[in-house]
Amino acid sequence: MRSTKIVTSFIRNDDKLLILKRSDKVKSMKGLWAGISGIIENNEEPLKRAKIEIFEEVGITEDKITLIKTTEEMKIHSPQYKNHEWEIFPFLFESKNPTIKLNWENSDFRWINVEDLENYETVPSLQKVLFNLL
């Protein structure tokens, strides 16, 4: 079975969480809501990749985020991809009133209450990843 290592980060601002809608220009999971995600390259440190993705995808610099929590990696299977496993490295950060500047990977963003995540069509197991952090 093929495996891909991915970081998925959530940013909290007071009691709201940031979610992003994946654009039509990305290779996978188009149009689905997600955290800030990216593929871990080579033997890269997951926390380092998480911070890079936060800056690239939403324009928040490292000095404007605080790591709140991380958990053990999780293995996720997606019905879209047979014989493929996603190894998710989850992170929860805090940022006070950040300005969001989306890049091409995402087409929209929302600040939501945790319980509202079920109202969005998300990438596989996003709720499970988030609840492991809360």
C-alpha positions in Angstrom: 0.0 0.0 0.0 1.3 3.4 -0.9 1.6 6.0 1.9 1.8 9.8 1.9 2.8 11.9 4.9 0.8 15.0 5.4 0.6 17.8 7.9 -2.8 19.2 8.7 -2.9 22.4 10.8 -5.8 24.2 12.4 -5.6 27.8 13.5 -7.8 29.0 16.3 -8.7 32.7 16.8 -10.6 33.0 20.1 -13.2 30.3 19.9 -13.3 30.0 16.1 -11.3 27.7 13.8 -10.1 28.4 10.3 -11.1 26.0 7.5 -10.1 26.3 3.9 -11.9 25.2 0.7 -9.6 23.5 -1.7 -9.5 25.1 -5.1 -10.1 23.5 -8.5 -6.3 23.9 -9.3 -5.1 21.3 -6.7 -4.5 17.7 -7.7 -6.7 16.0 -5.0 -9.8 16.7 -2.9 -11.0 19.6 -5.1 -13.8 21.7 -3.6 -13.6 20.0 -0.1 -13.1 21.9 3.1 -9.8 21.2 5.0 -7.3 22.4 7.5 -4.0 23.9 6.2 -2.3 20.9 4.7 0.8 19.9 2.8 2.9 16.9 1.9 6.0 16.3 4.1 9.0 16.2 1.8 11.8 13.7 2.4 12.8 13.5 6.1 11.4 16.9 6.8 10.3 17.8 10.4 6.5 17.8 10.4 6.3 21.0 12.6 8.6 22.8 10.2 6.4 21.8 7.2 3.2 22.9 9.1 4.6 26.4 9.6 5.7 26.6 5.9 2.3 25.6 4.7 0.6 28.1 7.0 2.6 30.9 5.5 2.2 29.6 1.9 -1.5 29.0 2.0 -2.8 31.8 4.3 0.0 34.2 4.6 0.5 34.0 8.4 4.1 34.3 9.5 5.6 32.1 12.2 5.9 35.0 14.7 2.0 35.3 14.5 1.2 31.7 15.5 1.6 29.8 18.7 1.6 26.0 18.8 -1.2 24.9 21.2 -1.2 21.1 20.7 0.0 18.2 18.5 -0.9 14.5 18.6 0.5 11.3 17.3 0.3 10.7 13.6 -3.0 9.2 12.4 -3.5 6.8 9.5 -6.5 7.7 7.3 -7.9 5.9 4.3 -9.9 7.7 1.6 -12.5 6.0 -0.6 -11.2 8.1 -3.5 -7.8 6.5 -3.4 -7.7 2.7 -3.3 -4.5 1.1 -1.9 -3.4 4.5 -0.5 -2.9 5.5 3.1 -2.5 9.1 4.4 -0.3 9.5 7.5 -1.6 12.7 9.0 0.5 14.8 11.4 -2.0 17.1 13.2 -1.3 20.5 14.7 -3.4 23.2 16.5 -2.1 26.8 16.5 -3.5 30.0 18.0 -3.3 33.3 16.2 -5.0 36.6 17.2 -7.0 38.3 14.5 -4.8 37.2 11.6 -5.2 38.6 8.1 -5.8 35.7 5.7 -4.3 35.9 2.2 -5.1 32.7 0.3 -2.8 31.3 -2.4 -4.0 29.3 -5.4 -4.4 26.1 -3.4 -7.6 27.3 -1.7 -10.6 29.3 -3.1 -12.3 30.3 0.2 -12.0 30.3 4.0 -14.3 30.4 7.0 -13.9 31.0 10.7 -16.3 28.5 12.3 -17.3 27.0 15.6 -16.0 23.5 16.1 -19.5 22.0 16.2 -20.3 23.5 12.8 -17.7 21.5 11.0 -20.2 18.7 10.4 -22.1 21.2 8.1 -19.2 21.2 5.6 -18.2 18.7 3.0 -14.6 18.0 4.1 -11.6 15.9 3.2 -11.8 12.4 4.7 -11.7 12.2 8.5 -11.1 15.9 9.1 -13.4 15.9 12.1 -11.5 12.9 13.6 -8.2 14.7 13.1 -9.6 17.9 14.7 -11.2 16.1 17.6 -7.9 14.4 18.5 -6.5 17.9 19.0 -9.3 19.3 21.1 
